[in-house]
Amino acid sequence: MIATSYRYIVRRAGVRSGHAIIEGTRIGVHDVVAMIRSGTTVDEVVASLQGLSRAQVYESLAYYEDHQAELEPLIAAQISRLDA
């Protein structure tokens, strides 16, 4: 079953092209997942993206698991920018 409600994840028209973000920020779920995929630890993500909690990072990962097809192209683009 795919979750339909998340405590920290929202979509806002006009913010990050309407993609899923962490509420109260402009940080995209795909940004967080790309960092993790690139070898950044959860604690490093929290330290790097100041203001995020571990719970928000883990919920971003959970959201990704439920919405992989939607997020994969965004993550791939983000990783290519991180590697550049």
N, C-alpha and C positions, 0 to 999 in steps of 0.2 A: 504494500500500500504506500502511495506517495503522500507525504505530508502536505497539507494545503495551508497550514498556518505556522508561522515562525515568529518567535518572540522578538528577534532582533533584525530580521530581514524584511525589507520593504521595497516597493517600486514607486517611484515618483516621476510623473510625466515631466519631461524637461531636465531631469537630473540623470546624468550618465546614460543618455539616450533611452531612458526608461528601463534599463537593466537593473537587476537586483543589487541593492546596496545595503550596507549596514545602517540601520536607522540612526538619524542624527549626524550622519557623516556623508561624505561623497565617495566613500571607499566602496568599490564594487566587490561583490563576492568573488568575481573572477580575479581581482587583484590579489586577494588573500590566497586563493587556491594556487595561483601562479607562483606566488612566493614560496608556498609550501612545496610545490613540485620542483622548484629550483633549489631546494635544499635548506631553506630557511626553517628553523624550528618554530613551534608555536610561541615560545617565549621570545624569540627574536622578532617575530611578527608583532607581538604586543609592544615590544620596546620600540620597534621601528615606526609603527603606525600608532603613535601616541594617542591615548584615549580609548583604545580598544581593550576589551577584556578577553580573557581566555575563553569565556563562554561565547562571545561573539565570533571568535575565530573558529571554535569547534562547530558552532551553528552554521557558519559559512561552509565548512566542510560537509556537514549534513545536508545542507541545501544543494550543494554540488552533487552529492550522491543521488539525490532525487531528481535532478535536472541536468544531467550530464550532456545530453544532446544539445540543449540550449546554450550551455556554457563553454563547451569544448572549443568552438571557434574563437571566442573571446579570450580564453586562457592561452590558446596557441599564439594569438597575436601578442598578448601580454608577455609571454615567455620570450618571444623573439625580440621584443623591445628590451627586456631585462638582460638578454644575452648580448645585445649589441654594444 
